[in-house]
Amino acid sequence: MKKTLFLFTIVLLALCSAVLALEKRDQSRPRCGIENCHGLDIICGENVPKECTEIYMFGDRCRQYAKCAIVDGKCMFIESKEFNECKLCIEKCCETLENNMPESFGCESRCEQ
């Protein structure tokens, strides 16, 4: 019984040490991600929020195509055809239907198809 408890304690300590080492390694790497939670203006940087509000803003549909990455040591927005096409479509919806919110949301929903 004592031998089993001793082995269990050793294994548990080894696991804790491994987890702490992984966390420390992750903290030493520069973080890069989307800093703002909503809209079409993507801001890339190290201050990535852990959570975002559930409030929906016009253009949030396009954010699924937005990506940030470290390029030449800097956290930058990575252009993609999908994001640019979605953003252009939504901007047209806003421009064309700016005084008709229900219609503009209907227009926006067709942008990712």
JOUR-V934266 format. One record per pair of residues at least 4 apart in sequence whose ideal C-beta (glycine too) atoms are under 7 Angstrom apart, sorted by the first residue. I is the first residue (numbers start at 0). J is the second residue. Records with the same first field share a line. If there is no record, write none. Layout:
I->J  J
This chain:
0->4
1->5
2->6
3->7
4->8
5->9
6->10
7->11
8->12
9->13
10->14
11->15
12->16
13->17
14->18
15->19
16->20
17->21
18->22
19->23
20->24
21->25
22->26
23->27
29->45  69
30->45  47
31->43  45  67  68  69  74
32->47  67
33->41  42  43  47  65  67
34->42  43  44  46  47
35->42
36->48  51  52
37->54  56  59
38->56  58
39->58  61  86  89
41->65  76
43->67  74  75  76
44->74
45->74
55->59
57->89  93  107
58->86  89
60->85  107  110  111
61->65  82  85  86  89
64->79  81  82  85
65->82
66->77  79
67->74  75  76  77
68->75  77
69->73  74
70->75
78->83
79->83
80->84
81->85
82->86
83->87
84->88
85->89  110  111
86->90
87->91
88->92  110
89->93  107  110
90->94
91->95
92->96  103  106  107  110
93->97  103
96->102  103  106
97->103
99->103
100->104
101->105
102->106
103->107
104->108
